[in-house]
């Protein structure tokens, strides 16, 4: 409990700053709102995509004719998709006239990992009953056909494998003697010689050289493939023009466990024209049949990134710090673990396949998946015909706009929160500092209005007197209280003078009357009542005189002139006089042999000594000396008066020199506690102090007065003049 009572709590400024910390709820609430808004926007986009997929699927409901042109079981084949070409295509070895975003559809074949020699990239297209193909081949050493060689496998060439409409296997080689138009030949089983010397004019192509290799572009009629559309393609690489041996063969033939051919799956132009006519942008729309074959595709979920100005370094540093603290903030705010997009594992096509499979089972679905540094929402809705699912519509859209909005909003929240907190904390700090300074100033002035002995120094305050707030009210109230106390103290200080004047006249009359009564009536002289009356008159006179002396002491001290006097000589004379006035007491003086000078009022110093000697005489033990010792050290002199007798009670030193305080017994009624008060006032007026303490052996009391010296000419000492320690002056602090 004592420990709790000592705890006073924090200061006002600390309390205000702690109160300012409650403003942290603003960014906390803002962040929570942003998280909820992000979830709401993503859910809204997911629902919107699902509605879009549902709306598109209604356009294909019942349109079985758009999905029945490929009756094969697709799970046994690996597909090569032929994209519908909207405009005319020129055979020039370039891909620009195939349409926008066709580069994104290039399929890569060859070595895994980094591109290697003889790797090829392939994309198929369909227009006007022809199958178009574009190949981008990596070839460091190009070897063209030499007309003198009959073997066609002695140079770089492209091999086509397919099944004709009559069911026969077809093998066609595209050769070139130089960059430009290619020549197609039907080949034998070993791919060495042409079956006939005539080229196959149905297959036309063009090849060009690039820095990294070759680009082929060719076309062949779809009717050559028949309805099965089995199709395979390979690039044969020959690097040595001298030996003309085959180095690499890169082909599109399927992996083990599949059929011997790829399946050329044509995208439906009618389906594509329907979904392109809807005019959706910023989303990728796919129409997939029941065999999970993509029949039409348009758009892209990759949004265009606008160039942003480089961020401010301070803002970037602030954002970096926020990114470090965001996991903790997210957990504190939502109770969930924060996982940035960059740290999430990239989804494979498994998520998309799961959405397609779920949709083909008849259930609309929307999922999220990560692709690179983007997050995609996939919405799929089934296409139904006669209660049978014949396909699905898939809508994929990036949520980068939502994340960008969240990032921008977070930056604004960070900036506003930090700026607001800094501004509020600076304002609170300034307000708390100003408020604390005003209160401390008022406290200092109010504390200085009264000295340590309870005397008023000023009658009014000056700080905060004109302030209109509560501190001003407090200052005016304290100032008014001091003014009233000052008036009351003046009344009390003037009362002894008034009482002395008013009481002395009746006392003089009473004293004269008692003397006259004793002279006129001799029988009364010996009356004990007369003696009691005289003692009462004397007592009243002493009371009035003591009160008047105490009241006039400050004024007399201010009016008295000081002079430099030898204290040692003054004490020598004073102690000699005490031996005469107090003949029944023994006085012993110990003083230095040389003079000790001080700037004092000799009259008041003698008055101080009178009070101390009176105390010593009253309390000393019979047949024990009263010791008076003068000592000095540096710029201070010390007068010690010690006597053997009763010791001071505990804590008496704290109040012994206060006004109207006495520790005498009830038999000493003529003493009113003003003597030692006068001693203290005189000592403090001379720039010194006085203290009382018990002797170290507990045999008596010593009164010590310390005053400043004018100058110090000799080595300081704390011993008596004869150089020996005086046991009676060995004192201890109580």
PyMOL commands that set and color helices and strands:
alter all, ss='L'
color gray80, all
select helices_A, chain A and resi 2-6+12-60+64-66+74-76+96-98+102-105+152-154+222-224+269-276+313-334+341-343+350-360+400-448+470-520+522-525+528-559+567-581+602-619+652-654+675-685+727-729
alter helices_A, ss='H'
color red, helices_A
select strands_A, chain A and resi 79-84+107-109+120-127+130-138+157-163+169-175+180-186+204-209+213-221+230-238+246-251+262-266+283-289+294-298+365-371+374-385+388-398+563-566+587-590+597-600+626-633+636-644+689-694+700-708
alter strands_A, ss='S'
color yellow, strands_A
deselect
rebuild
show_as cartoon
